[in-house]
Amino acid sequence: MSSTSLSSSVKKTCNALKQSAANQIIDYEQRFSCLKTLYNNLLRTLIRTQFNPKTALETAQSFFGSDDVRFAAVDGTLYSRPIFDMVIFFGGAYAATGTVKFSENSIPEVEYDKKTIQQNMGISSIVPVYINEIPDVDHTFSVYEQPNEVNPAKMSTDEDVINNSFIANSLMTFSEYYLAYKLAANDEEKTQIILLDRSLSTDHASLSYETRKFTFWKDKSSILGFRPKNEDASFDMNDLYISRQHIINQNLQLPPPRANYLRHVIINLAIERQSLTSTQLMSFFGISDNKRQQKVDVALKNLVRKQILIEKNGIFTINQKYVTSWERTKKLTTEIGDQLFSLEDWLMLSIQGLCAGHLG
């Protein structure tokens, strides 16, 4: 195919994407115009307005350290659209920002920032995937017992594949959390209140359930073997295992030393104390009965078998590679987020490459 024809096809595809995005913006503007009267008609009956302003001010000064508190409300959007024999998955998140001002003699005032869209308080990305490659990317199409096999019962037509795919939903969910993380980590914005239309605990429980089968990691994960920038060690199965339940809060005694969390508590203690013995663990957990002692011994043997812990003469130490496991996980997450949402040329290069493969 000539370069002129290819250029024309790429231009046509990009124009279609641009027009689609423009239509989405018009649709949002029309929806927002209908929400102007929503507060007086509905929300005012659901929001508590009777409270002591002085107490609210004291609470804000104690908790936030200021009577002017920056906030951000994050929400996401998604859609899937077929073009030729591929599907464009779109996901993004956007933030409405402002300030809550507390005072002693009146209720708090909420002031929204003007021109939020022009200030670019939002992220989005488009991922083009060939229809026949969606089952290879989306593990929901895999056979439950054999993750490397596609379940034919979940596919009958291309439309069924598109409608049942979770790629766009996953992209939107990640964009919401990534934007919230960026807002929280931005020292200049100093955002202290972040509102999400999702529950962190619920999403974590759901994610833990969906990733409970380790065989799916090996067959479906694309980040295994990836090495974050300025890191000597690449990402492996043990890094995923450690990060999956990395919920550490000593004040709240999380995670609790029981059930599936027991191994993660042992890992955290090994990193913190550098070395430990089975007897020390029993004392730390307050264990005196044989049944619970056996569970700790089984957990230690499992971690040694995974090569997360190293045992020598009854002393257990953490494998040095996994001392920085959580740091590598954070770097990997931010790198993926930066690639999806921050690189301006990534979308155009992806579309050109796919169109070249399709038309060439």
N, C-alpha and C positions, 0 to 999 in steps of 0.2 A: 504494500500500500504506500502511496506517495506521501511525502511529508506534508503536502498541502491538504490532502484529504484527512490525514491524522490531526493536523492543526484545527481543521474545521470541526471535526468530531469532538475534540477536546473542548473547543470553544462552545459548542452546542451543549455539551454536558454541564459545563461550568455555568452557562446562562440559565440552564434549567434549575440548578442548585440555587443560584442567586434569586431567581424568581420565586422559588419555593420559600426561601428565607424571608423575602419581602412579604409574601402572602401571610406567613406566620406572624410577622410584626403587625400587619394590618388587623389580623384576627385578634391579637392580644389587645390592641388599642380599643377595638370595639368591645371586648369583654370588660376591660378596665372602666370604660365609660358607663357600663351598667352597674358597677360596684359602688358608685358614689353615694347611693342612698342605703347601702347595705348596713352601715353602722347604726343609723337611727332606727331602721326597721327591724334589725335582728341582733347585731352584736352587742348593743348597749344593754340588752337583757341578759347577756351571758358573762359580761365582764364586771368584776367587782369594782365599785367606785367609792364606797363608803369605808374609809379608814382614816386613821390619824396621820395627817401630813408630817407632823413633827417626828413621830415614830418612824415613818418611812424615810425621812431625811437622815435620822440617826443610823438606821439600818444601812442605808446606801453609803454613808460616810465610813461606817465600820467595815462593811463588806467590800466596797469598791474603792474606798479611800478618796472619794470625791462626790460632790453633789451634782456634777455633770457627767453622765455616763453614756459612752458611745455604744450603739447597738447595731446589729445587722440581722435582717431576716432573709434567710436563704430558701429558695424554692427551685425546683428543677423541671425540665420538660424533655420530651423525647418524641421521636417518630421514626418510622421505617418506610422507605420508599424504593420500589424496584425501578431500575434504569437498565435497559438492555437485559443482559442475563446476570446482573449483579444487583445487590441491595445496598442502598445508602442508609446506614444507621446513624441517627443523630441523637445526641444527648448533650445537655448543658444545664448550667445552674446560674442563677442570677440573684443579686442581693439588693434589697432596699435598706439603706443605711440612714442613720440619724442620731439624735441625742435625746436622752431622757434627763430633764432638769428637775431636781428635787428642791423644794423650799419648805420652810417651817410653817407658813401660814396658808398654803394653798396646795392643791393636789399636783402631782408631777405633770409636767408639760412634755409632750412628745413633739419634737421638731424633726421632720424628714429633710435629708439633704436634697437640694435641688439638682436637676440634671444628672440623676444617678446613672442613666444609660450612657450619657456622654462621658461620664467619668470612668466608664469601662469596668463597672463593678459586676462583672459576669464572665463566665468562661463557657466554651462549647467546643465540640469537635464532631467531625463526621468520619465514620469508618466505613469504607466501601468493601464489600465482601461478595465474591461470586456465590450465587445461590447454591451451587453444588458443593461449595466448601463450607457452608454454614454449619452442617453437622460436625465437621472436623473442629470448628472453633467453639461451638456451643455444646457443653457437656450434657445438657438436658436431653439431647437426642441419643445419648449413649445407652446401651443395654446396661441395666443396673448391675448384673453379675459380671459383665465383661465390658469395662469402660472403653476398651479399644475397638469395640464393635458398635455400629450404628443400629438403632432399634427401628426396623422397618414399620412397626406398628404406629409410630409417631409421624410418619411422612406418607402422604399420598399425592399431593400436588405441591408445586412451588409456592402457592399461596399459603398452604398449611405450614410449610417450613418457615415462611416469613412471619406469619401470625404467631407461631409458637416459639419463636426465638426470643431469648432474654438478653441479647447483645445490647440493644438500645437501652433497656431498663438498667442493666449493669453499668453502662456508660453514664447514664444520668445519675445513678446512685453515687458512683465514684466522684462525679463532678461536684455534687452537693457537698460531700465530705471534704473533698480537696479544696473547694472554695472556702468552706468554713475554717479549715486548717490554715489556709493562707491568711485569712482575716485575723485569726487568733494569733498568728505568729508575726504579724506586721506591727512592729513597734511604733511606726508613725501613726497608724490608724488608732491604735490603743482600744480596739473593740473589746468590751467586757461582757456584753450580752449578745449571744448568738441564738437566734430562734430558728428551729428546724421543724418541718412538718413530719418528722419521723422520730422514733425512739431509739436512742443509742443501745439500750439494753436489749430491746426487741430485735434490732438488726444484728447485734452480736450473737444472740441466741440462734437466730435463723442461719447466720453464716456458719456458726459452729456445727449446726445440724447438717447443712448442705455439704460441708467439707469433712464429714466424719469418716468417709471411706478413703483410706490412704491410697488405695490402688488407683483412684482417679487422679491423684496428684502426679503420679509417674507418667500416666498415659495422656493427661490433658493439660498439665501445667506448662506454660511457655516460659516461665521465669526460672525454672531449674537450670542451673549452669550459667546463669547471668551473673556478671560481676559488676557491682556498682563502681562508679568512678573513684579512683584513689583508694581502692580496696584490693588486697592481695587474694582474698578468698572469694570464691564464687558461691552463689546461692544453691543450697542443696535441700534434700528432704528434711534433714534435722532442723534447718533454719525455719522451714515452714512449720514444723512440729512445735518448735519453741515459741514462735511468734503467734501461733494460732490461739494460745491461751495466755498471752503475756498481759495479765491484768494484775499489776502490782500496786498495792496500797497498804503500807504497813499499819497506818492508823486504823484502817478498817479491817485489817487482817485478811486481806485478799491477795491471792486466791486462798480458799480454805483448804487445809490438808486432808482432803477426802476425795473419794471416787477418782474421776479422771484428772482432777486438779492436783492430786498428791505428787505426781511426777514433776509437775511444773513448780510446785513449792520447793521440792528437793533441788531442782535446777537453779532456782533463784538463790537458795541458801548456799549452794556450792559456789556460785559466782560471788556472792557477798562475803563468804567466810574462807574461800579459796580451797579449803579442805574440810572434810567431816567424816565421821564414822557412823556406823549403824547405831551404836549406843548413844551417841550425841543426838541423833535424830529422834530416838525414842524419848530421850529426856526433853528435847525441845517441844515435841508434840504431846508430851504428858502421857505416853503410852505405857501401860503396864500389863495388858493381857496379851496372850500369845497370838490370838487371831489377828489383831491389828499389827503386831510385830511382823507377822508373816507377810502382810500386805506391803509393809515398808520394804522388806527384803526383796519381794517380787518386783517392786517398783525400781529398786536399785539395780537389780540384775537386768531388767529391761533397758534401763538407761545405759548400762555398761555394754549391753549387746548392740545398742544403737550407736555406740561410740561417742555418746554425749558426755558420759562420765568415764573416767579411767580409775580402775581399782588396783591398788598395790598394798599388800599386807593389811588388808582390812580398812585402808584409808582411801576415800573417794575424792577425786579432784575433777574439776571441770576440764574438758578438752579445750585447749586455749583458742581453738578456732571459734568456739561458740560463746566465748566471753563477750565478743562484739556482735553477736548474732542480731540483737535488737537494733543496734545502730545500722547494720547493713540493711535490715528490713526497712527502716525509715528512709534511708538513702534510696533504696530501690523504689519505694512508693513515690517519693517526690520526683525521682527521675522519670518514672512512667507518667506521672501527672504533668510534668513539664513538657514531655514529648507530645502528649495528647492535646494539651490546652494552651501551650505557650509558644510553640514554634510556628511562625506564620507560614512558612513555606511547606510545612509537612503535608497539609491537605492537598495543595496543588500538585506536589510531587507524587502523592499517592494516586490521585485521580489520573494523572498523565500516565503513570506506570500501568494502571489497570486498563485504561483505554488502549494503550499501545499493545498490551497483551491480548485484549479482546479483538482489536481491529487488525492486528498485524499478521 
